[in-house]
Amino acid sequence: MKFVKNVVGLFGSAVHEGQTRTGTELAPKKLREGGLLSAVYNLGWQVHDRGDILGRKFVQQGQSQEFFKNSQLIGLINEQIEKQSHEIAKDNQFLLNIGGDHGVSSGSIHGLLRHYQDDLRIVWVDAHADCNYELNKNRNYHGMPLGHLFGAVDQKVLGFEWLTKKLNTKNLIYVGLRDVDSVERQFIKDHGIKYFSMDEIIENGIGDAMKFIVKEFEGKPIHVSFDIDSIDPENAHATGTLVDGGLTYREAHYLLRKLATTKQLIGMDLTEINPLLEKTPEPREEFFGDFQQIGKIQGTQTVALGIELVASALGRSLL
């Protein structure tokens, strides 16, 4: 069952306010410059590019309590992301949200929830669980979006008045976990959230994980929220929260290609690419076959990888 037309509704979430490093706000521009749009076109999709939501253009409104770092500001930014996401879903387009730190996913997923309601399923690909819910003025929101969406944050946060939907914990599966704090471990255990950590992937393979996910989410609209730090730093170094022992290049692409073959994939967040943290500013080395189906792409290692990951989610295949 296909839920979307052959149109990608694209916008950039040029945002870094959910964490302490600058640079993630540059990723949408770098991805476009590297050939993202032509890659999508070459795969047979139409593109409706809605431009970028610029975090730097938002300002705090008066004095307010800080529930976490930049809490009101992040709420206002995510409100606009939420509106874009909902409009794209209403138009039956494939949502492509290019971030930006992973905090932008509370907006995109909430917008999808308003349209797809409880049918929505999420595959959260990340080294981290991002479901912390403890409010602290020194906490970074990019580790909290799922805690917020799950309804675990027990206070109304100024700026997030729009966040009224809750994501059922049974409707999400994690892939790639390997750096989870104690509060999140307990939350995952208490709510029976399904996950495939790197241990499960090493023991049984990415194929078994994807077979389970495809069967579990059969017939439902699926959104993949993809944090680049899910991939091993050997292949994706330009991110602020590196964790060794991640997904390989091959495993990450297989995961996305498998989701694409279901015809149920309705959206993707691509987050946490920070071009300022690349090992080298030189373009990635080109290999024979890199540009099959998508045309020539350019960029540093992690930027070029990001474009390729989007292409796999949109149906780029090996044969």
C-alpha positions, 0 to 999 in steps of 0.5 A, a space after each residue: 500500500 502506497 500512502 504518498 504521491 510521487 512528490 517529495 515535500 522538502 524543507 530544511 530545518 536549519 537549526 542548532 539550538 537543540 544542542 551546544 555546537 553550531 554547524 548543524 544549521 549548515 547541513 540543509 545548504 550543503 546537502 542542496 549544494 551537493 546535489 540532493 535535488 538532482 538525485 531526487 529528480 533522477 529517481 523519478 520524484 517531483 520535488 516541492 522545495 519549501 525552503 528552510 526554516 532558519 533557527 537564527 530568525 526566531 527570538 525569545 519572547 520576553 523572560 521565561 522559565 528555561 525548562 531546558 536549553 533554549 526551551 521557548 525558542 525551540 518550541 517556536 521553531 518546532 511549531 513551524 516545522 510541525 506546520 510544514 510537516 502537516 501540510 506536506 502530509 495533507 498533500 499526500 507528499 513524501 516528507 523530507 525534513 533535512 536538519 538540523 539537530 535531532 530536536 527538530 523531529 518532535 515537530 515533524 513527527 507531531 505534524 505527521 501524527 495530526 494527519 496519520 493519527 495512531 496509524 503512524 509508525 516510526 523507525 528511529 535510527 540513532 546511537 541514542 534513545 533521545 527519550 530523556 524527559 527530565 527537565 533541567 535548564 542545562 539539558 540539550 533538547 536533541 536528547 529529549 524529542 521522544 520523551 516529549 512526544 511520548 508524553 513523558 515530560 510532565 509539565 507544559 513547556 512555554 513555546 510548545 503549546 501546539 504539542 498536544 498529540 502523543 506518540 504511542 510507545 508501541 508504534 516506534 522501533 529503535 535501530 542502532 542504539 549503543 549510548 543510552 543513559 540510565 533514565 532512558 534505559 528504565 523508560 524503554 524497559 518500563 514501556 516495552 519499547 522494541 529496539 535493535 541495539 548494535 548488539 542485536 544487529 551484530 548477533 543476528 544481522 540487519 536482515 533479521 531486524 528489518 524482517 521484524 520491522 517490516 512484519 510488525 509495521 505491515 500496512 501502516 505508514 512509516 516515517 524514518 527519523 535518521 540520526 547520522 550518528 547511528 552510523 560508525 564514525 569511520 563513515 560519518 564523522 561530521 556529527 557532534 555526538 560520535 559513538 564508536 561501533 555503529 552501523 556500517 555504510 552497507 547496513 544503513 543503506 540496506 535499512 533504508 532500501 528495505 523500508 522503501 520496498 514496502 511502499 509504506 514509507 511516508 517520510 524521513 528526517 535526516 539529522 545531526 550532520 555538522 559540516 564544520 566537524 568533518 575530518 577534511 574539507 576535501 570532497 569525498 573520494 569517488 568510486 565507480 558506481 557511486 552515481 548510478 541512478 542519482 547522477 553526480 553528487 559532491 560534498 565531504 564524506 558525511 554530506 555525500 553520504 547524507 544525499 545517498 541515504 535519502 536516495 536509498 529511502 526514495 527507492 535507489 536500488 542495487 539492481 
